C-alpha cells in the first residue's frame, strides 16, 4: 500500500513589498525582475510606498532572544546532509517517468512537469536536493506559435513508498515526487511540442567565513566572483549576482563565540543600487524626501545602475558569518513532450 506525504513550497515575496497595493506581476517585474521602466504615473504612489517600507526594513532590528548551536553541529557547514540519497541512476528513472501536463485555474494556464525518482537514504535537505530549470522551450500552441513560459515557478515535493521486487524478494522503496509548475501566456489549445529541463542533484556546499573587516573585498564562492559590500542590521549586502540569475547563496550568522545563531527563515532579494545608496546616505529618509530624491524619471532608470543582493537573516549580523552555496555536480538535460 502506498503512503503519500506532500510538502508544498510556495513562492513568497519579501515582506517589505507586501503592504503596497501593486499587483503580484508588477511587484515581480519592477523589484525582483529589475524592470524599473514599468514604473508609471499610475503606480508611482504605490512604488513610493513600497520603497519607503523597504527603507524601514533596513532599520529593523530583531531584539528577541535567539537559540544557538555549535558550528561543529551545523549540518550544512559540515556537509552532513550530503548522504547520497539521490544519484545519477535516479535521474534516468526521473526521465523515464516524466510527464508534461496542462493545468488551469480561473486566471491562468500552467504547464507542469511531473515525475519521481528513487531515494536511497533519508533526505535532510529535501527541499534543495534537486534543482530544475527550463533550458529550452519548444512548446507550441494550436497555431504552431511558440508559447511564452513565465520564468517564475512553483514547486511541490513529496514522497511515497511502494513495494518492489528485488531478486525475487519484496522490498519497500521510497520515491521523491516532484511537480515543477510555470504559468504560460497562452489560452490556445491543444499544446504540442516539448520542453527541455535541466535537472541537477546537490553534491556540495562551498562556503567562506567573513567578517566586517572584509567589507569591500571580493571572493570566489561556487565559481562566482562576489564582493561583500556591507552588513546592515539583519541584512548582508553583496554585489556580483545578476538579477535574473538563479544563484544559490545563504548567510549563516555567528555569535562572538563562533556558535551558529539559528534563524527560522533566511532568503535573498535584489536591491537597486540607487535605492541602497540613497538609504546609506540618509537612513532616516522620509517619504517626502524620497519623492524629491527619486522623481519618476530616475525611478524608471534605476536598473541602468545595477543591483546589489540583500541576504536576509532573522537576527542582526554583529560578528563573523559564513556565506555558503549549493553546488549541483550531477546534471542531466531531460526533454519532455506534451
C-alpha positions as CSV (number, residue, x, y, z in Angstrom):
1,X,0.0,0.0,0.0
2,X,1.4,3.4,-0.9
3,X,2.0,6.0,1.8
4,X,1.9,9.6,0.5
5,X,3.4,12.6,2.1
6,X,3.3,16.1,0.4
7,X,5.4,19.2,1.1
8,X,4.4,22.3,-0.8
9,X,6.8,25.2,-1.5
10,X,5.1,28.5,-2.3
11,X,7.0,31.4,-3.7
12,X,6.9,34.3,-1.2
13,X,7.6,37.9,-1.8
14,X,9.7,39.7,0.8
15,X,7.6,41.4,3.4
16,X,8.8,44.9,2.5
17,X,6.6,44.9,-0.6
18,X,3.5,43.1,0.7
19,X,1.9,46.3,2.1
20,X,2.0,48.1,-1.3
21,X,-1.1,47.6,-3.5
22,X,0.8,46.8,-6.7
23,X,-0.3,43.6,-8.4
24,X,1.8,40.5,-8.0
25,X,3.1,40.8,-11.5
26,X,4.0,44.5,-11.0
27,X,6.0,43.8,-7.9
28,X,7.8,40.9,-9.5
29,X,8.7,42.9,-12.7
30,X,9.6,46.2,-11.0
31,X,11.6,45.0,-8.0
32,X,12.5,41.3,-8.4
33,X,13.0,41.1,-12.2
34,X,14.6,44.5,-12.4
35,X,12.2,46.2,-14.9
36,X,12.1,49.7,-13.4
37,X,10.8,51.1,-16.7
38,X,7.5,49.6,-15.8
39,X,7.1,52.3,-13.1
40,X,4.5,54.8,-14.4
41,X,2.4,57.7,-13.2
42,X,-0.4,55.3,-12.5
43,X,1.6,53.2,-10.0
44,X,4.0,55.8,-8.8
45,X,2.4,56.4,-5.4
46,X,2.4,52.7,-4.6
47,X,6.0,52.4,-5.7
48,X,7.0,55.1,-3.3
49,X,5.1,53.2,-0.5
50,X,6.9,50.0,-1.3
51,X,10.4,51.7,-1.4
52,X,9.7,53.5,1.9
53,X,8.7,50.2,3.5
54,X,11.9,48.8,2.2
55,X,14.0,51.5,3.9
56,X,12.1,50.7,7.2
57,X,13.3,47.1,6.8
58,X,16.9,48.3,6.7
59,X,16.4,49.9,10.0
60,X,14.5,47.0,11.6
61,X,16.3,45.1,14.4
62,X,15.0,41.9,16.0
63,X,15.8,42.1,19.7
64,X,14.2,38.8,20.6
65,X,16.3,36.1,22.2
66,X,17.9,33.6,19.8
67,X,19.0,30.0,20.1
68,X,22.4,28.8,19.0
69,X,24.2,25.6,18.0
70,X,27.9,24.8,17.8
71,X,29.5,25.3,14.4
72,X,30.5,21.6,14.5
73,X,26.9,20.7,14.9
74,X,25.7,22.7,11.9
75,X,24.8,20.1,9.3
76,X,25.2,22.3,6.3
77,X,28.5,23.7,7.2
78,X,29.9,20.3,7.9
79,X,28.2,18.8,4.8
80,X,26.4,16.1,6.8
81,X,23.4,16.5,4.5
82,X,25.1,15.1,1.5
83,X,24.2,11.5,2.1
84,X,23.9,10.3,-1.5
85,X,20.2,9.9,-1.1
86,X,19.8,10.7,-4.9
87,X,22.3,9.6,-7.6
88,X,22.8,9.7,-11.3
89,X,20.8,6.5,-11.7
90,X,17.9,8.3,-10.1
91,X,17.9,10.9,-12.9
92,X,17.4,8.2,-15.5
93,X,14.4,7.0,-13.6
94,X,13.2,10.6,-13.4
95,X,13.5,10.9,-17.2
96,X,11.6,7.7,-17.9
97,X,8.7,8.8,-15.7
98,X,8.5,12.5,-16.6
99,X,5.2,13.9,-18.0
100,X,4.1,17.3,-19.1
101,X,0.6,18.4,-18.3
102,X,-1.6,21.5,-18.8
103,X,-3.3,22.8,-15.7
104,X,-5.9,25.6,-15.4
105,X,-7.4,27.9,-12.8
106,X,-9.7,30.8,-13.2
107,X,-6.9,33.2,-14.1
108,X,-4.1,31.4,-15.8
109,X,-2.9,28.3,-17.6
110,X,0.1,26.4,-16.2
111,X,2.5,23.9,-17.7
112,X,3.5,21.3,-15.1
113,X,6.4,18.8,-15.1
114,X,5.7,15.8,-13.0
115,X,8.0,12.9,-12.2
116,X,9.6,10.9,-9.4
117,X,13.0,9.4,-8.5
118,X,14.1,6.7,-6.0
119,X,15.6,7.8,-2.7
120,X,18.4,5.6,-1.3
121,X,18.5,7.2,2.2
122,X,16.6,9.8,4.1
123,X,16.9,13.4,2.8
124,X,17.8,16.1,5.3
125,X,18.0,18.9,2.8
126,X,14.9,17.6,0.9
127,X,13.8,21.0,-0.5
128,X,17.1,21.7,-2.1
129,X,18.4,18.2,-3.1
130,X,17.1,18.6,-6.7
131,X,17.3,21.8,-8.9
132,X,15.2,22.2,-12.0
133,X,15.2,24.9,-14.6
134,X,13.9,25.3,-18.2
135,X,16.8,25.1,-20.7
136,X,14.9,25.2,-24.0
137,X,11.3,25.9,-24.8
138,X,9.8,24.1,-27.8
139,X,6.2,24.3,-26.7
140,X,3.7,25.4,-29.4
141,X,0.0,26.4,-29.3
142,X,-2.6,25.2,-31.8
143,X,-1.5,27.8,-34.3
144,X,2.1,26.4,-34.1
145,X,3.3,29.6,-32.4
146,X,5.8,29.4,-29.6
147,X,4.1,29.5,-26.1
148,X,5.7,32.0,-23.7
149,X,6.6,30.4,-20.4
150,X,6.9,32.7,-17.4
151,X,10.2,32.2,-15.6
152,X,8.8,32.3,-12.0
153,X,7.7,28.9,-10.9
154,X,6.2,26.9,-8.0
155,X,7.5,23.5,-6.9
156,X,5.8,20.7,-5.0
157,X,7.8,17.9,-3.4
158,X,6.5,14.8,-1.7
159,X,7.4,11.2,-1.0
160,X,5.6,7.8,-1.3
161,X,6.7,4.3,-0.6
162,X,5.9,1.2,-2.6
163,X,6.9,-2.4,-2.7
164,X,9.3,-3.5,-5.4
165,X,10.7,-6.9,-6.4
166,X,14.4,-7.3,-5.9
167,X,15.9,-10.7,-6.8
168,X,12.6,-12.4,-6.1
169,X,12.1,-10.7,-2.7
170,X,9.7,-7.9,-1.9
171,X,11.4,-4.7,-0.7
172,X,10.0,-1.3,0.2
173,X,11.3,1.6,-1.9
174,X,10.8,5.3,-1.2
175,X,10.4,7.7,-4.0
176,X,10.6,11.5,-4.2
177,X,7.8,13.1,-6.2
178,X,8.3,16.5,-8.0
179,X,5.9,18.9,-9.6
180,X,7.5,21.9,-11.3
181,X,4.9,24.5,-12.4
182,X,5.2,27.6,-14.6
183,X,2.4,29.8,-15.8
184,X,2.1,30.3,-19.6
185,X,0.7,33.2,-21.7
186,X,-1.5,31.1,-23.9
187,X,-5.1,30.1,-23.8
188,X,-4.8,28.5,-27.3
189,X,-5.2,24.7,-27.1
190,X,-4.2,22.0,-27.8
191,X,-0.5,22.4,-27.0
192,X,2.2,20.4,-28.7
193,X,6.0,20.2,-28.8
194,X,8.3,19.8,-25.8
195,X,10.4,21.5,-23.1
196,X,14.0,20.7,-22.2
197,X,14.6,20.8,-18.5
198,X,18.0,20.8,-16.8
199,X,17.7,18.6,-13.7
200,X,20.6,18.7,-11.2
201,X,21.5,16.9,-8.0
202,X,23.0,18.6,-4.9
203,X,26.6,17.4,-4.3
204,X,28.5,20.0,-2.3
205,X,28.2,23.1,0.0
206,X,31.0,25.6,-0.9
207,X,31.4,28.1,1.9
208,X,33.6,31.0,3.1
209,X,33.8,32.7,6.5
210,X,33.9,36.5,6.5
211,X,33.5,39.4,9.0
212,X,33.0,43.2,8.9
213,X,36.8,43.6,8.3
214,X,36.1,42.1,4.8
215,X,33.8,44.8,3.6
216,X,34.8,45.9,0.1
217,X,36.7,42.7,-0.6
218,X,35.9,40.2,-3.4
219,X,36.0,36.5,-3.1
220,X,35.0,33.4,-5.1
221,X,32.1,31.2,-4.0
222,X,30.9,28.3,-6.0
223,X,32.8,29.6,-9.1
224,X,31.1,33.0,-8.7
225,X,33.1,36.3,-8.1
226,X,31.2,38.2,-5.3
227,X,32.0,41.5,-3.5
228,X,31.0,41.9,0.2
229,X,29.6,45.4,0.3
230,X,28.2,45.8,3.9
231,X,26.1,44.4,6.7
232,X,23.1,46.4,7.8
233,X,21.3,45.0,10.9
234,X,19.9,41.7,9.7
235,X,20.9,42.1,6.0
236,X,24.2,41.3,4.3
237,X,24.7,43.3,1.1
238,X,26.7,41.7,-1.8
239,X,27.5,42.5,-5.4
240,X,28.1,40.2,-8.3
241,X,24.8,38.4,-8.9
242,X,22.7,39.3,-11.9
243,X,19.0,40.0,-11.2
244,X,17.9,37.2,-13.5
245,X,20.5,34.7,-12.2
246,X,19.4,31.8,-10.1
247,X,22.5,31.7,-7.9
248,X,22.1,29.9,-4.6
249,X,23.7,31.8,-1.6
250,X,22.8,31.9,2.1
251,X,24.3,33.5,5.2
252,X,25.0,31.6,8.4
253,X,25.1,34.1,11.3
254,X,27.7,33.6,14.1
255,X,27.8,34.9,17.6
256,X,31.0,36.2,19.3
257,X,31.8,32.6,20.4
258,X,31.6,31.3,16.9
259,X,28.3,29.5,17.5
260,X,25.6,29.4,14.8
261,X,22.7,31.7,15.5
262,X,19.7,29.7,14.5
263,X,17.4,31.6,12.0
264,X,14.0,30.1,11.3
265,X,13.9,32.0,8.0
266,X,16.6,33.1,5.5
267,X,16.5,34.4,2.0
268,X,17.8,36.9,-0.6
269,X,16.3,39.6,-2.8
270,X,17.7,42.1,-5.3
271,X,18.0,45.8,-4.3
272,X,18.6,48.6,-6.8
273,X,21.9,50.3,-6.2
274,X,20.2,53.7,-6.4
275,X,17.9,52.7,-3.5
276,X,20.6,51.3,-1.3
277,X,23.0,54.2,-1.9
278,X,20.2,56.6,-1.1
279,X,19.5,54.8,2.2
280,X,23.1,54.7,3.3
281,X,23.4,58.5,2.8
282,X,20.2,59.1,4.8
283,X,19.0,56.2,6.9
284,X,16.1,58.3,8.3
285,X,14.8,59.3,4.9
286,X,11.2,60.5,4.9
287,X,8.7,59.6,2.2
288,X,8.6,63.3,1.0
289,X,12.4,63.3,0.8
290,X,12.3,60.1,-1.1
291,X,10.0,61.6,-3.7
292,X,12.4,64.6,-4.2
293,X,15.5,62.4,-4.5
294,X,13.8,59.9,-6.8
295,X,11.4,61.5,-9.2
296,X,9.6,59.4,-11.8
297,X,12.4,59.7,-14.4
298,X,15.1,58.5,-12.0
299,X,12.9,55.6,-10.8
300,X,12.3,54.4,-14.3
301,X,16.1,54.3,-15.0
302,X,17.1,52.5,-11.7
303,X,18.1,49.3,-13.5
304,X,20.7,51.2,-15.5
305,X,22.9,51.5,-12.4
306,X,22.6,47.8,-11.5
307,X,21.7,45.9,-8.3
308,X,23.0,44.5,-5.1
309,X,21.6,41.5,-3.3
310,X,20.4,41.5,0.3
311,X,20.9,38.3,2.2
312,X,18.3,38.1,5.0
313,X,18.6,36.7,8.5
314,X,16.2,36.9,11.4
315,X,18.9,38.4,13.6
316,X,21.5,41.2,13.2
317,X,24.9,40.4,11.9
318,X,27.2,41.6,14.6
319,X,30.2,39.3,14.3
320,X,31.6,37.0,11.6
321,X,29.4,35.0,9.3
322,X,29.6,32.2,6.8
323,X,28.3,32.5,3.2
324,X,27.5,29.2,1.6
325,X,26.1,28.0,-1.6
326,X,24.8,24.7,-3.0
327,X,26.7,23.1,-5.8
328,X,24.8,20.7,-8.1
329,X,27.6,18.5,-9.6
330,X,25.4,15.9,-11.3
331,X,23.0,17.1,-14.1
332,X,21.1,15.8,-17.0
333,X,19.1,17.5,-19.8
334,X,15.6,15.9,-20.0
335,X,13.3,16.6,-22.9
336,X,9.6,16.1,-22.1
337,X,6.9,16.1,-24.7
338,X,3.3,17.1,-24.4
